[in-house]
Structures are given as structure tokens and as C-alpha cells.
Amino acid sequence: ALGADDYILPEAIEPTTPIGAKLVFERWTDTKNEAFYKVSLVFQSVEQLRSIQPLSLETPPMIVPVTFSAAPENESGMVPEADLMNLLKDRIDAFYELEDIYGEEELDEAA
């Protein structure tokens, strides 16, 4: 829904859709107090799932960076906050346009 660029998940059963995952947004600021984001998909490997292994510093989760063509990264590999917020606003607005077209009840039924 956010228009993420293609990625492959290592050590996962499905190459693009893990069994469970978190989308993590890291917010960083520079010396000028400008904000930037790194976005990552965090998930358990097949072996961690199979062995019911708790995540820890010794057995960390898998982490794959997520990029968006509509909000390109800068030379430091981070997305300027304004670009990311514009992407999120655009996607939220698109959802409400669908709701206006199809109605809230139809969208609830489709989900």
C-alpha cells in the first residue's frame, strides 16, 4: 500500500511476505535539527520460528531495509521527513478516495 520498492527476505519461507513482521521507522536528526528516517522490515528467520527461539542480542531478528521510489533516500541512505510524510499523506488520502467511491461498508466487507 505504501509503494515499497522490491525486496527479497533472506531466511524466510516467503521471499516477500514473512509470517509476522514489524515495519520499523527510525527517526534521526542532524546537527541542523532536520529529521530523516530509515525504514526496515523486522522479522524472524525460519529457524527462529521453527525452534521457537526468543529474539535477543545473541539471536537478533532479520532486518531488511525498505525503500520507496516516491520518497527517495539521500546520500546517507535516509529519507527526508517531509518526503516520507508526503508519501504517507498521499497513501492515506488514496484510501479515503476509495472509501468515497465504494463506501465504507463495501470496504469493510472486502477486508
Jmol script that loads the backbone (N, CA, C; Angstrom):
load data "model"
ATOM      1  N   ALA A   1       0.816  -1.199   0.000  1.00  0.00           N
ATOM      2  CA  ALA A   1       0.000   0.000   0.000  1.00  0.00           C
ATOM      3  C   ALA A   1       0.861   1.264   0.000  1.00  0.00           C
ATOM      4  N   LEU A   2       2.091   1.168   0.537  1.00  0.00           N
ATOM      5  CA  LEU A   2       2.967   2.339   0.569  1.00  0.00           C
ATOM      6  C   LEU A   2       3.827   2.458  -0.685  1.00  0.00           C
ATOM      7  N   GLY A   3       3.767   1.479  -1.558  1.00  0.00           N
ATOM      8  CA  GLY A   3       4.571   1.540  -2.772  1.00  0.00           C
ATOM      9  C   GLY A   3       6.041   1.259  -2.523  1.00  0.00           C
ATOM     10  N   ALA A   4       6.331   0.304  -1.658  1.00  0.00           N
ATOM     11  CA  ALA A   4       7.718  -0.055  -1.365  1.00  0.00           C
ATOM     12  C   ALA A   4       8.382  -0.645  -2.603  1.00  0.00           C
ATOM     13  N   ASP A   5       9.674  -0.359  -2.758  1.00  0.00           N
ATOM     14  CA  ASP A   5      10.441  -0.964  -3.840  1.00  0.00           C
ATOM     15  C   ASP A   5      10.590  -2.458  -3.562  1.00  0.00           C
ATOM     16  N   ASP A   6      10.877  -3.230  -4.603  1.00  0.00           N
ATOM     17  CA  ASP A   6      11.029  -4.682  -4.451  1.00  0.00           C
ATOM     18  C   ASP A   6      12.160  -5.022  -3.488  1.00  0.00           C
ATOM     19  N   TYR A   7      11.982  -6.089  -2.747  1.00  0.00           N
ATOM     20  CA  TYR A   7      12.996  -6.590  -1.824  1.00  0.00           C
ATOM     21  C   TYR A   7      12.843  -8.098  -1.717  1.00  0.00           C
ATOM     22  N   ILE A   8      13.880  -8.769  -1.264  1.00  0.00           N
ATOM     23  CA  ILE A   8      13.856 -10.220  -1.021  1.00  0.00           C
ATOM     24  C   ILE A   8      14.231 -10.443   0.440  1.00  0.00           C
ATOM     25  N   LEU A   9      13.466 -11.257   1.130  1.00  0.00           N
ATOM     26  CA  LEU A   9      13.728 -11.544   2.540  1.00  0.00           C
ATOM     27  C   LEU A   9      14.615 -12.779   2.671  1.00  0.00           C
ATOM     28  N   PRO A  10      15.802 -12.632   3.237  1.00  0.00           N
ATOM     29  CA  PRO A  10      16.653 -13.801   3.440  1.00  0.00           C
ATOM     30  C   PRO A  10      16.131 -14.663   4.584  1.00  0.00           C
ATOM     31  N   GLU A  11      16.361 -15.940   4.495  1.00  0.00           N
ATOM     32  CA  GLU A  11      15.998 -16.885   5.551  1.00  0.00           C
ATOM     33  C   GLU A  11      14.514 -16.837   5.921  1.00  0.00           C
ATOM     34  N   ALA A  12      13.666 -16.625   4.911  1.00  0.00           N
ATOM     35  CA  ALA A  12      12.215 -16.618   5.121  1.00  0.00           C
ATOM     36  C   ALA A  12      11.584 -17.634   4.176  1.00  0.00           C
ATOM     37  N   ILE A  13      10.441 -18.178   4.554  1.00  0.00           N
ATOM     38  CA  ILE A  13       9.736 -19.139   3.711  1.00  0.00           C
ATOM     39  C   ILE A  13       9.218 -18.436   2.458  1.00  0.00           C
ATOM     40  N   GLU A  14       8.601 -17.290   2.648  1.00  0.00           N
ATOM     41  CA  GLU A  14       8.100 -16.490   1.536  1.00  0.00           C
ATOM     42  C   GLU A  14       9.117 -15.386   1.250  1.00  0.00           C
ATOM     43  N   PRO A  15       9.472 -15.154   0.004  1.00  0.00           N
ATOM     44  CA  PRO A  15      10.530 -14.187  -0.292  1.00  0.00           C
ATOM     45  C   PRO A  15      10.160 -12.726  -0.046  1.00  0.00           C
ATOM     46  N   THR A  16       8.864 -12.418   0.021  1.00  0.00           N
ATOM     47  CA  THR A  16       8.473 -11.011   0.217  1.00  0.00           C
ATOM     48  C   THR A  16       7.486 -10.782   1.352  1.00  0.00           C
ATOM     49  N   THR A  17       6.878 -11.842   1.872  1.00  0.00           N
ATOM     50  CA  THR A  17       5.867 -11.687   2.912  1.00  0.00           C
ATOM     51  C   THR A  17       6.158 -12.636   4.065  1.00  0.00           C
ATOM     52  N   PRO A  18       6.779 -12.152   5.133  1.00  0.00           N
ATOM     53  CA  PRO A  18       7.082 -13.052   6.252  1.00  0.00           C
ATOM     54  C   PRO A  18       5.813 -13.415   7.023  1.00  0.00           C
ATOM     55  N   ILE A  19       5.904 -14.463   7.824  1.00  0.00           N
ATOM     56  CA  ILE A  19       4.759 -14.912   8.624  1.00  0.00           C
ATOM     57  C   ILE A  19       4.304 -13.806   9.563  1.00  0.00           C
ATOM     58  N   GLY A  20       5.218 -13.128  10.167  1.00  0.00           N
ATOM     59  CA  GLY A  20       4.916 -11.989  11.028  1.00  0.00           C
ATOM     60  C   GLY A  20       6.063 -11.004  10.936  1.00  0.00           C
ATOM     61  N   ALA A  21       5.749  -9.733  10.950  1.00  0.00           N
ATOM     62  CA  ALA A  21       6.812  -8.732  10.810  1.00  0.00           C
ATOM     63  C   ALA A  21       6.379  -7.419  11.423  1.00  0.00           C
ATOM     64  N   LYS A  22       7.360  -6.561  11.611  1.00  0.00           N
ATOM     65  CA  LYS A  22       7.101  -5.193  12.044  1.00  0.00           C
ATOM     66  C   LYS A  22       7.779  -4.269  11.057  1.00  0.00           C
ATOM     67  N   LEU A  23       7.097  -3.209  10.709  1.00  0.00           N
ATOM     68  CA  LEU A  23       7.681  -2.159   9.893  1.00  0.00           C
ATOM     69  C   LEU A  23       8.195  -1.112  10.873  1.00  0.00           C
ATOM     70  N   VAL A  24       9.508  -0.912  10.897  1.00  0.00           N
ATOM     71  CA  VAL A  24      10.137  -0.039  11.886  1.00  0.00           C
ATOM     72  C   VAL A  24      10.587   1.249  11.209  1.00  0.00           C
ATOM     73  N   PHE A  25      10.185   2.375  11.786  1.00  0.00           N
ATOM     74  CA  PHE A  25      10.581   3.691  11.303  1.00  0.00           C
ATOM     75  C   PHE A  25      11.549   4.292  12.321  1.00  0.00           C
ATOM     76  N   GLU A  26      12.826   4.424  11.936  1.00  0.00           N
ATOM     77  CA  GLU A  26      13.828   5.047  12.807  1.00  0.00           C
ATOM     78  C   GLU A  26      13.923   6.521  12.439  1.00  0.00           C
ATOM     79  N   ARG A  27      13.732   7.387  13.410  1.00  0.00           N
ATOM     80  CA  ARG A  27      13.815   8.828  13.160  1.00  0.00           C
ATOM     81  C   ARG A  27      15.155   9.335  13.673  1.00  0.00           C
ATOM     82  N   TRP A  28      15.880  10.019  12.790  1.00  0.00           N
ATOM     83  CA  TRP A  28      17.183  10.583  13.109  1.00  0.00           C
ATOM     84  C   TRP A  28      17.151  12.081  12.830  1.00  0.00           C
ATOM     85  N   THR A  29      17.939  12.835  13.565  1.00  0.00           N
ATOM     86  CA  THR A  29      18.073  14.269  13.279  1.00  0.00           C
ATOM     87  C   THR A  29      19.547  14.609  13.101  1.00  0.00           C
ATOM     88  N   ASP A  30      19.794  15.627  12.280  1.00  0.00           N
ATOM     89  CA  ASP A  30      21.172  16.045  12.060  1.00  0.00           C
ATOM     90  C   ASP A  30      21.483  17.267  12.923  1.00  0.00           C
ATOM     91  N   THR A  31      22.643  17.854  12.722  1.00  0.00           N
ATOM     92  CA  THR A  31      23.074  18.996  13.537  1.00  0.00           C
ATOM     93  C   THR A  31      22.217  20.233  13.295  1.00  0.00           C
ATOM     94  N   LYS A  32      21.501  20.264  12.171  1.00  0.00           N
ATOM     95  CA  LYS A  32      20.597  21.384  11.864  1.00  0.00           C
ATOM     96  C   LYS A  32      19.180  21.111  12.368  1.00  0.00           C
ATOM     97  N   ASN A  33      19.016  19.997  13.089  1.00  0.00           N
ATOM     98  CA  ASN A  33      17.727  19.556  13.622  1.00  0.00           C
ATOM     99  C   ASN A  33      16.733  19.179  12.514  1.00  0.00           C
ATOM    100  N   GLU A  34      17.245  18.791  11.338  1.00  0.00           N
ATOM    101  CA  GLU A  34      16.398  18.278  10.270  1.00  0.00           C
ATOM    102  C   GLU A  34      16.219  16.778  10.493  1.00  0.00           C
ATOM    103  N   ALA A  35      15.004  16.294  10.288  1.00  0.00           N
ATOM    104  CA  ALA A  35      14.698  14.888  10.570  1.00  0.00           C
ATOM    105  C   ALA A  35      14.755  14.040   9.306  1.00  0.00           C
ATOM    106  N   PHE A  36      15.234  12.799   9.491  1.00  0.00           N
ATOM    107  CA  PHE A  36      15.340  11.813   8.427  1.00  0.00           C
ATOM    108  C   PHE A  36      14.910  10.459   8.981  1.00  0.00           C
ATOM    109  N   TYR A  37      14.493   9.565   8.082  1.00  0.00           N
ATOM    110  CA  TYR A  37      14.029   8.248   8.502  1.00  0.00           C
ATOM    111  C   TYR A  37      14.759   7.134   7.771  1.00  0.00           C
ATOM    112  N   LYS A  38      14.960   6.035   8.493  1.00  0.00           N
ATOM    113  CA  LYS A  38      15.344   4.752   7.922  1.00  0.00           C
ATOM    114  C   LYS A  38      14.161   3.836   8.185  1.00  0.00           C
ATOM    115  N   VAL A  39      13.721   3.109   7.169  1.00  0.00           N
ATOM    116  CA  VAL A  39      12.582   2.209   7.316  1.00  0.00           C
ATOM    117  C   VAL A  39      13.077   0.781   7.089  1.00  0.00           C
ATOM    118  N   SER A  40      12.698  -0.127   7.984  1.00  0.00           N
ATOM    119  CA  SER A  40      13.137  -1.520   7.902  1.00  0.00           C
ATOM    120  C   SER A  40      11.978  -2.461   8.188  1.00  0.00           C
ATOM    121  N   LEU A  41      12.063  -3.634   7.585  1.00  0.00           N
ATOM    122  CA  LEU A  41      11.147  -4.722   7.891  1.00  0.00           C
ATOM    123  C   LEU A  41      11.887  -5.677   8.812  1.00  0.00           C
ATOM    124  N   VAL A  42      11.332  -5.942   9.985  1.00  0.00           N
ATOM    125  CA  VAL A  42      11.978  -6.775  11.002  1.00  0.00           C
ATOM    126  C   VAL A  42      11.128  -8.031  11.185  1.00  0.00           C
ATOM    127  N   PHE A  43      11.780  -9.203  11.105  1.00  0.00           N
ATOM    128  CA  PHE A  43      11.036 -10.464  11.172  1.00  0.00           C
ATOM    129  C   PHE A  43      11.942 -11.574  11.686  1.00  0.00           C
ATOM    130  N   GLN A  44      11.337 -12.706  12.035  1.00  0.00           N
ATOM    131  CA  GLN A  44      12.096 -13.872  12.483  1.00  0.00           C
ATOM    132  C   GLN A  44      12.461 -14.748  11.287  1.00  0.00           C
ATOM    133  N   SER A  45      13.637 -15.357  11.354  1.00  0.00           N
ATOM    134  CA  SER A  45      14.044 -16.313  10.320  1.00  0.00           C
ATOM    135  C   SER A  45      13.232 -17.596  10.465  1.00  0.00           C
ATOM    136  N   VAL A  46      13.295 -18.445   9.451  1.00  0.00           N
ATOM    137  CA  VAL A  46      12.600 -19.733   9.502  1.00  0.00           C
ATOM    138  C   VAL A  46      13.086 -20.543  10.696  1.00  0.00           C
ATOM    139  N   GLU A  47      14.393 -20.563  10.912  1.00  0.00           N
ATOM    140  CA  GLU A  47      14.950 -21.344  12.028  1.00  0.00           C
ATOM    141  C   GLU A  47      14.477 -20.799  13.372  1.00  0.00           C
ATOM    142  N   GLN A  48      14.406 -19.487  13.516  1.00  0.00           N
ATOM    143  CA  GLN A  48      13.923 -18.894  14.769  1.00  0.00           C
ATOM    144  C   GLN A  48      12.460 -19.259  15.002  1.00  0.00           C
ATOM    145  N   LEU A  49      11.668 -19.268  13.941  1.00  0.00           N
ATOM    146  CA  LEU A  49      10.266 -19.673  14.071  1.00  0.00           C
ATOM    147  C   LEU A  49      10.155 -21.157  14.396  1.00  0.00           C
ATOM    148  N   ARG A  50      10.903 -21.965  13.677  1.00  0.00           N
ATOM    149  CA  ARG A  50      10.834 -23.419  13.842  1.00  0.00           C
ATOM    150  C   ARG A  50      11.228 -23.840  15.253  1.00  0.00           C
ATOM    151  N   SER A  51      12.267 -23.217  15.796  1.00  0.00           N
ATOM    152  CA  SER A  51      12.768 -23.624  17.117  1.00  0.00           C
ATOM    153  C   SER A  51      12.158 -22.793  18.253  1.00  0.00           C
ATOM    154  N   ILE A  52      11.202 -21.938  17.923  1.00  0.00           N
ATOM    155  CA  ILE A  52      10.542 -21.070  18.906  1.00  0.00           C
ATOM    156  C   ILE A  52      11.610 -20.334  19.735  1.00  0.00           C
ATOM    157  N   GLN A  53      12.557 -19.776  19.022  1.00  0.00           N
ATOM    158  CA  GLN A  53      13.703 -19.120  19.637  1.00  0.00           C
ATOM    159  C   GLN A  53      13.366 -17.673  19.987  1.00  0.00           C
ATOM    160  N   PRO A  54      13.476 -17.300  21.263  1.00  0.00           N
ATOM    161  CA  PRO A  54      13.223 -15.905  21.619  1.00  0.00           C
ATOM    162  C   PRO A  54      14.278 -14.998  20.985  1.00  0.00           C
ATOM    163  N   LEU A  55      13.853 -13.841  20.557  1.00  0.00           N
ATOM    164  CA  LEU A  55      14.791 -12.881  19.992  1.00  0.00           C
ATOM    165  C   LEU A  55      15.568 -12.211  21.112  1.00  0.00           C
ATOM    166  N   SER A  56      16.854 -12.002  20.877  1.00  0.00           N
ATOM    167  CA  SER A  56      17.725 -11.380  21.873  1.00  0.00           C
ATOM    168  C   SER A  56      18.924 -10.791  21.145  1.00  0.00           C
ATOM    169  N   LEU A  57      19.858 -10.246  21.900  1.00  0.00           N
ATOM    170  CA  LEU A  57      21.086  -9.752  21.286  1.00  0.00           C
ATOM    171  C   LEU A  57      21.892 -10.898  20.674  1.00  0.00           C
ATOM    172  N   GLU A  58      21.800 -12.096  21.268  1.00  0.00           N
ATOM    173  CA  GLU A  58      22.507 -13.259  20.750  1.00  0.00           C
ATOM    174  C   GLU A  58      21.796 -13.857  19.531  1.00  0.00           C
ATOM    175  N   THR A  59      20.486 -13.750  19.485  1.00  0.00           N
ATOM    176  CA  THR A  59      19.697 -14.254  18.355  1.00  0.00           C
ATOM    177  C   THR A  59      18.792 -13.124  17.852  1.00  0.00           C
ATOM    178  N   PRO A  60      19.389 -12.158  17.153  1.00  0.00           N
ATOM    179  CA  PRO A  60      18.612 -10.996  16.709  1.00  0.00           C
ATOM    180  C   PRO A  60      17.675 -11.345  15.548  1.00  0.00           C
ATOM    181  N   PRO A  61      16.663 -10.523  15.327  1.00  0.00           N
ATOM    182  CA  PRO A  61      15.766 -10.755  14.198  1.00  0.00           C
ATOM    183  C   PRO A  61      16.466 -10.417  12.886  1.00  0.00           C
ATOM    184  N   MET A  62      15.850 -10.811  11.797  1.00  0.00           N
ATOM    185  CA  MET A  62      16.303 -10.427  10.465  1.00  0.00           C
ATOM    186  C   MET A  62      15.827  -8.995  10.222  1.00  0.00           C
ATOM    187  N   ILE A  63      16.652  -8.197   9.567  1.00  0.00           N
ATOM    188  CA  ILE A  63      16.297  -6.804   9.283  1.00  0.00           C
ATOM    189  C   ILE A  63      16.611  -6.514   7.821  1.00  0.00           C
ATOM    190  N   VAL A  64      15.587  -6.062   7.080  1.00  0.00           N
ATOM    191  CA  VAL A  64      15.751  -5.732   5.668  1.00  0.00           C
ATOM    192  C   VAL A  64      15.325  -4.278   5.469  1.00  0.00           C
ATOM    193  N   PRO A  65      16.178  -3.467   4.859  1.00  0.00           N
ATOM    194  CA  PRO A  65      15.789  -2.083   4.605  1.00  0.00           C
ATOM    195  C   PRO A  65      14.646  -2.015   3.586  1.00  0.00           C
ATOM    196  N   VAL A  66      13.753  -1.053   3.783  1.00  0.00           N
ATOM    197  CA  VAL A  66      12.633  -0.833   2.877  1.00  0.00           C
ATOM    198  C   VAL A  66      12.799   0.560   2.282  1.00  0.00           C
ATOM    199  N   THR A  67      12.710   0.634   0.953  1.00  0.00           N
ATOM    200  CA  THR A  67      12.826   1.917   0.270  1.00  0.00           C
ATOM    201  C   THR A  67      11.564   2.187  -0.533  1.00  0.00           C
ATOM    202  N   PHE A  68      11.372   3.438  -0.873  1.00  0.00           N
ATOM    203  CA  PHE A  68      10.179   3.871  -1.608  1.00  0.00           C
ATOM    204  C   PHE A  68      10.614   4.774  -2.758  1.00  0.00           C
ATOM    205  N   SER A  69      10.192   4.443  -3.984  1.00  0.00           N
ATOM    206  CA  SER A  69      10.564   5.297  -5.114  1.00  0.00           C
ATOM    207  C   SER A  69       9.902   6.668  -5.004  1.00  0.00           C
ATOM    208  N   ALA A  70       8.741   6.742  -4.348  1.00  0.00           N
ATOM    209  CA  ALA A  70       8.046   8.026  -4.186  1.00  0.00           C
ATOM    210  C   ALA A  70       8.671   8.885  -3.090  1.00  0.00           C
ATOM    211  N   ALA A  71       9.587   8.321  -2.308  1.00  0.00           N
ATOM    212  CA  ALA A  71      10.294   9.075  -1.260  1.00  0.00           C
ATOM    213  C   ALA A  71      11.746   8.580  -1.253  1.00  0.00           C
ATOM    214  N   PRO A  72      12.545   9.033  -2.225  1.00  0.00           N
ATOM    215  CA  PRO A  72      13.905   8.508  -2.360  1.00  0.00           C
ATOM    216  C   PRO A  72      14.810   8.869  -1.196  1.00  0.00           C
ATOM    217  N   GLU A  73      15.799   8.002  -0.987  1.00  0.00           N
ATOM    218  CA  GLU A  73      16.788   8.223   0.072  1.00  0.00           C
ATOM    219  C   GLU A  73      17.812   9.262  -0.379  1.00  0.00           C
ATOM    220  N   ASN A  74      18.419   9.925   0.594  1.00  0.00           N
ATOM    221  CA  ASN A  74      19.504  10.858   0.299  1.00  0.00           C
ATOM    222  C   ASN A  74      20.824  10.093   0.231  1.00  0.00           C
ATOM    223  N   GLU A  75      21.941  10.815   0.129  1.00  0.00           N
ATOM    224  CA  GLU A  75      23.248  10.168   0.011  1.00  0.00           C
ATOM    225  C   GLU A  75      23.631   9.369   1.253  1.00  0.00           C
ATOM    226  N   SER A  76      22.975   9.634   2.390  1.00  0.00           N
ATOM    227  CA  SER A  76      23.231   8.892   3.628  1.00  0.00           C
ATOM    228  C   SER A  76      22.325   7.671   3.782  1.00  0.00           C
ATOM    229  N   GLY A  77      21.478   7.416   2.782  1.00  0.00           N
ATOM    230  CA  GLY A  77      20.576   6.267   2.851  1.00  0.00           C
ATOM    231  C   GLY A  77      19.360   6.507   3.725  1.00  0.00           C
ATOM    232  N   MET A  78      18.999   7.778   3.904  1.00  0.00           N
ATOM    233  CA  MET A  78      17.838   8.112   4.731  1.00  0.00           C
ATOM    234  C   MET A  78      16.846   8.952   3.923  1.00  0.00           C
ATOM    235  N   VAL A  79      15.581   8.862   4.319  1.00  0.00           N
ATOM    236  CA  VAL A  79      14.514   9.602   3.650  1.00  0.00           C
ATOM    237  C   VAL A  79      14.232  10.876   4.442  1.00  0.00           C
ATOM    238  N   PRO A  80      14.278  12.036   3.786  1.00  0.00           N
ATOM    239  CA  PRO A  80      13.905  13.266   4.494  1.00  0.00           C
ATOM    240  C   PRO A  80      12.475  13.161   5.036  1.00  0.00           C
ATOM    241  N   GLU A  81      12.274  13.672   6.246  1.00  0.00           N
ATOM    242  CA  GLU A  81      10.969  13.561   6.905  1.00  0.00           C
ATOM    243  C   GLU A  81       9.843  14.118   6.049  1.00  0.00           C
ATOM    244  N   ALA A  82      10.051  15.248   5.421  1.00  0.00           N
ATOM    245  CA  ALA A  82       8.992  15.853   4.610  1.00  0.00           C
ATOM    246  C   ALA A  82       8.571  14.921   3.478  1.00  0.00           C
ATOM    247  N   ASP A  83       9.536  14.254   2.830  1.00  0.00           N
ATOM    248  CA  ASP A  83       9.212  13.336   1.737  1.00  0.00           C
ATOM    249  C   ASP A  83       8.430  12.128   2.239  1.00  0.00           C
ATOM    250  N   LEU A  84       8.824  11.579   3.384  1.00  0.00           N
ATOM    251  CA  LEU A  84       8.116  10.425   3.936  1.00  0.00           C
ATOM    252  C   LEU A  84       6.700  10.820   4.371  1.00  0.00           C
ATOM    253  N   MET A  85       6.555  11.963   5.011  1.00  0.00           N
ATOM    254  CA  MET A  85       5.230  12.410   5.450  1.00  0.00           C
ATOM    255  C   MET A  85       4.322  12.676   4.247  1.00  0.00           C
ATOM    256  N   ASN A  86       4.889  13.204   3.158  1.00  0.00           N
ATOM    257  CA  ASN A  86       4.094  13.415   1.939  1.00  0.00           C
ATOM    258  C   ASN A  86       3.633  12.084   1.360  1.00  0.00           C
ATOM    259  N   LEU A  87       4.512  11.077   1.372  1.00  0.00           N
ATOM    260  CA  LEU A  87       4.136   9.746   0.898  1.00  0.00           C
ATOM    261  C   LEU A  87       3.004   9.173   1.746  1.00  0.00           C
ATOM    262  N   LEU A  88       3.137   9.244   3.062  1.00  0.00           N
ATOM    263  CA  LEU A  88       2.098   8.715   3.952  1.00  0.00           C
ATOM    264  C   LEU A  88       0.779   9.452   3.764  1.00  0.00           C
ATOM    265  N   LYS A  89       0.838  10.777   3.656  1.00  0.00           N
ATOM    266  CA  LYS A  89      -0.386  11.564   3.450  1.00  0.00           C
ATOM    267  C   LYS A  89      -1.048  11.184   2.127  1.00  0.00           C
ATOM    268  N   ASP A  90      -0.242  11.017   1.087  1.00  0.00           N
ATOM    269  CA  ASP A  90      -0.770  10.630  -0.221  1.00  0.00           C
ATOM    270  C   ASP A  90      -1.476   9.281  -0.150  1.00  0.00           C
ATOM    271  N   ARG A  91      -0.888   8.310   0.543  1.00  0.00           N
ATOM    272  CA  ARG A  91      -1.485   6.975   0.640  1.00  0.00           C
ATOM    273  C   ARG A  91      -2.751   6.987   1.502  1.00  0.00           C
ATOM    274  N   ILE A  92      -2.768   7.777   2.548  1.00  0.00           N
ATOM    275  CA  ILE A  92      -3.971   7.892   3.385  1.00  0.00           C
ATOM    276  C   ILE A  92      -5.085   8.554   2.592  1.00  0.00           C
ATOM    277  N   ASP A  93      -4.751   9.609   1.853  1.00  0.00           N
ATOM    278  CA  ASP A  93      -5.748  10.278   1.006  1.00  0.00           C
ATOM    279  C   ASP A  93      -6.316   9.315  -0.031  1.00  0.00           C
ATOM    280  N   ALA A  94      -5.458   8.463  -0.608  1.00  0.00           N
ATOM    281  CA  ALA A  94      -5.920   7.483  -1.602  1.00  0.00           C
ATOM    282  C   ALA A  94      -6.909   6.510  -0.979  1.00  0.00           C
ATOM    283  N   PHE A  95      -6.681   6.117   0.280  1.00  0.00           N
ATOM    284  CA  PHE A  95      -7.613   5.226   0.961  1.00  0.00           C
ATOM    285  C   PHE A  95      -8.981   5.891   1.096  1.00  0.00           C
ATOM    286  N   TYR A  96      -8.999   7.145   1.514  1.00  0.00           N
ATOM    287  CA  TYR A  96     -10.274   7.831   1.688  1.00  0.00           C
ATOM    288  C   TYR A  96     -10.975   8.074   0.360  1.00  0.00           C
ATOM    289  N   GLU A  97     -10.210   8.208  -0.720  1.00  0.00           N
ATOM    290  CA  GLU A  97     -10.840   8.311  -2.042  1.00  0.00           C
ATOM    291  C   GLU A  97     -11.553   7.010  -2.379  1.00  0.00           C
ATOM    292  N   LEU A  98     -10.940   5.868  -2.055  1.00  0.00           N
ATOM    293  CA  LEU A  98     -11.602   4.585  -2.275  1.00  0.00           C
ATOM    294  C   LEU A  98     -12.874   4.472  -1.447  1.00  0.00           C
ATOM    295  N   GLU A  99     -12.790   4.956  -0.219  1.00  0.00           N
ATOM    296  CA  GLU A  99     -13.968   4.925   0.652  1.00  0.00           C
ATOM    297  C   GLU A  99     -15.093   5.772   0.061  1.00  0.00           C
ATOM    298  N   ASP A 100     -14.749   6.915  -0.526  1.00  0.00           N
ATOM    299  CA  ASP A 100     -15.757   7.765  -1.159  1.00  0.00           C
ATOM    300  C   ASP A 100     -16.368   7.081  -2.377  1.00  0.00           C
ATOM    301  N   ILE A 101     -15.545   6.350  -3.129  1.00  0.00           N
ATOM    302  CA  ILE A 101     -16.029   5.678  -4.334  1.00  0.00           C
ATOM    303  C   ILE A 101     -16.889   4.470  -3.993  1.00  0.00           C
ATOM    304  N   TYR A 102     -16.391   3.615  -3.098  1.00  0.00           N
ATOM    305  CA  TYR A 102     -17.048   2.340  -2.830  1.00  0.00           C
ATOM    306  C   TYR A 102     -17.912   2.326  -1.580  1.00  0.00           C
ATOM    307  N   GLY A 103     -17.744   3.270  -0.712  1.00  0.00           N
ATOM    308  CA  GLY A 103     -18.497   3.282   0.531  1.00  0.00           C
ATOM    309  C   GLY A 103     -17.798   2.496   1.614  1.00  0.00           C
ATOM    310  N   GLU A 104     -17.981   2.922   2.834  1.00  0.00           N
ATOM    311  CA  GLU A 104     -17.308   2.298   3.973  1.00  0.00           C
ATOM    312  C   GLU A 104     -17.713   0.839   4.156  1.00  0.00           C
ATOM    313  N   GLU A 105     -19.002   0.536   3.951  1.00  0.00           N
ATOM    314  CA  GLU A 105     -19.467  -0.832   4.161  1.00  0.00           C
ATOM    315  C   GLU A 105     -18.841  -1.811   3.175  1.00  0.00           C
ATOM    316  N   GLU A 106     -18.734  -1.416   1.886  1.00  0.00           N
ATOM    317  CA  GLU A 106     -18.117  -2.302   0.887  1.00  0.00           C
ATOM    318  C   GLU A 106     -16.655  -2.561   1.205  1.00  0.00           C
ATOM    319  N   LEU A 107     -15.928  -1.544   1.665  1.00  0.00           N
ATOM    320  CA  LEU A 107     -14.526  -1.732   2.028  1.00  0.00           C
ATOM    321  C   LEU A 107     -14.388  -2.654   3.231  1.00  0.00           C
ATOM    322  N   ASP A 108     -15.293  -2.523   4.211  1.00  0.00           N
ATOM    323  CA  ASP A 108     -15.265  -3.407   5.374  1.00  0.00           C
ATOM    324  C   ASP A 108     -15.532  -4.856   4.955  1.00  0.00           C
ATOM    325  N   GLU A 109     -16.470  -5.061   4.044  1.00  0.00           N
ATOM    326  CA  GLU A 109     -16.778  -6.402   3.570  1.00  0.00           C
ATOM    327  C   GLU A 109     -15.599  -6.997   2.792  1.00  0.00           C
ATOM    328  N   ALA A 110     -14.906  -6.171   2.008  1.00  0.00           N
ATOM    329  CA  ALA A 110     -13.760  -6.646   1.219  1.00  0.00           C
ATOM    330  C   ALA A 110     -12.595  -7.038   2.132  1.00  0.00           C
ATOM    331  N   ALA A 111     -12.466  -6.354   3.252  1.00  0.00           N
ATOM    332  CA  ALA A 111     -11.361  -6.649   4.166  1.00  0.00           C
ATOM    333  C   ALA A 111     -11.633  -7.958   4.843  1.00  0.00           C
TER     334      ALA A 111
END
end "model"
wireframe off; spacefill off
backbone 0.3
color backbone group
